């Protein structure tokens, strides 16, 4: 089996660790090695059965190592993936056994999918997408996007590269959230969001903050 290193030791990283352990219980898949994080004290205040074994910046991938990306910020995701891939790192997806993936779904590389998250038929998901909740039929979620918990990404929605959808948000059918856009927690998107814009509220409106 490959050794697995989790990239990022935040709370999200500890959640990804838990999903990896639950995957291993169902079907032994990896030998979990620990975390890499540029903050060596990231786990200091928390109970955890694995350690920070090195920094992201300095880590040199080994031949038997695979990496799980446990970072939620889309901009940081892309930078870290570029750094580690430049050193030869190979990433794996972490898809919890209780996630629901319909027929005819397209999945990219390095996805993290939480328990209970669902993808309806003909949904397309790019690389390094975080799916704490899922998406409706025919949705497109581009690379590095993050879909937070309890979101409702409706049918035919298009989430652009590096967009962030905050928890409890809804994007109604056929709307586009542009690349790099940010949808604040609890927002209801009833109009498409231009690339790079930040929207908040019900209905969601642009705020310059």
N, C-alpha and C positions, 0 to 999 in steps of 0.2 A: 504493500500500500504506500501511497505517497504521503509525505509529511505535509501537514497543512499549517500555514501561518496566517493569522488574522491581522489584517492591516488596519490599525486603529483600535485603541483600547479604551474608548469612551463607553458610555452606557450603551450606545448602539453596538459597539464591538462586543460587549458582554452578552447582548441579545444574540448576535450572530454566533458567538461561541455556544450558547444554549441550543440554537437550532442545529449547529453542527453535531453536538452531542446527541441530539434526538435523532438526527439522520443516522448516525453511527449505531444507535440502538436498533433501528429498523434494518439497516444494512451496512455492516462495517465498511467504511469508505475511505477514511483518512486516519493517519496517526496525527493527532493534534499536537503541535509543537509549542504554541504560545502566540503572543502578540508582538508586533513591532509598532512602535509609536515614538515620535520625536520628543514626547514627554515621558522620561523614564519613571516618573512618579504617578503616572495616570491611574494606577490601581491602588495607590497607597491607602485610601480611605474605604476600600471595598473588600468584601469577602470574594475571593475568586480562586479557583483551583489551577489557574495557569498564570504565567508571569509575562511581563514585558521583557523579551529576550534580546532586544536591540532596537535601533532607530530605523525609521523608514529611509532617512537620508543616506545612512551608511551601509545598509544591508546589501549583501551580495548574494543573489539567489543561488541555491545549490541545485544539483542535478535531480534530486529526488523531492524537491519542494514544489508545492502549489500554494497559491495565495487567494484568500477571500477578502474582497474589499469591503470594509466596514466603516465607510465614511459617508455622511449624508449630504454634505455641502457639494453641489455639482461642480463648482470651480475647483475645489480642492481634489475631488475625485479625479478629474481629468489630469491635473498636474501630477498627482501621485502615480496614476496609471502610466503616464508617459515616462516618468522617472524610472519606475521599476521595470517596465517593458524594455526600456533602453538598456537595462542590465540583463535582459533575458528572462524575466519573470513570466510564469505561466499562471493565469488566473482561472479559477473554477467558479461555477455558480453554486449558491447555497439556496436550495428550494426546499422549504419545510415539507415533511410528508403530508401535512394537513392542508397545504395549499391546493387550490383547485385549478387545473389547467384544462381547458376545453379542447376539443378537436380543432385542427387547422390553425393553431396558434404558432406564431413564429417568435422564437426566443434568441436573443443575442448572447454575448459572452459576459461572464462576471456578474450575473444578476443575483440579487438577494430578494427572496420572496418569503414573506412571513406566514405563519399559520393562519388559515382562514382567508388569506388573500385569494381572489379569484380572477381568472382571465376568461372572458367569454369568447365564443367562436370568432375566428378570423381577426383576432387582435394581433398586432405586431409590436414587439418590444425590442428595443435596441440594446446596445452593450452597456454594462455597468449601471443598470437601472435598479433603483431601490423601490420595492413594492411592499409597503407595509399594509396597504389595501390594494385592491385590484382595479380592473377596468372592464367596461362593457363591450359588447360586440363591435367589431370593426374599428376599434380605437387604435391609434398609433402613438407609441411612447418612444421618443427618440433617445439616443445615447445620453448617459449621465443624468437623466432626469430622476427626481425623487418624488414618490407619491406617498405622503404621510398617512397616518392611521385614520380610519373611518372617513375616508374620502369617497365621493361618488363621481367617478369618471365615466360619463354616460356614453352611449353608442355613438360611433363616428366622431368622437373627439380626437383632436390631434395635439399632443403635448410635445413641444419642440425640444431640441437638444439643450440639456442643462437647465431645464425649467424646474422649479421647486413648487410643489403643491402642498400647502400647510394642512394640518390635521382638521378634520370635519368640514373640508371644503367640498363644493359641488361644482362641476363643470357640465352645463346642460348639453344635450346632443348637438353635434355638428359644429361645435365651437373650437377655435384654435387658441392655444396658449403658446405664444411665440418662444423662440430660443432665448434662454437666459432669463425668462420672466419669473416673477415671484408672486404666488397667490397666498395671501395671508390666511392664517387659521380661521376657519369658520366662514370663509367668503363664499358667495354664490356668484359664479361667473355666468352671466347671461349674454354677454357680448365678448367677442374674441379679444384677446389680450396681445398687444403688439410686443415684438421682441424686446427684452430688456426692461420692460415696465414692471412696477410693483403695484399690485391691486389688493384692496382690502374692503370688506364689508358686504352688505346685502342690499342692493346689488353691488357687485365688486366695482370699485372706482380706483382710478390711478391716484396714488399719493407719492409725492416726491420726498422720501425720507432716507 
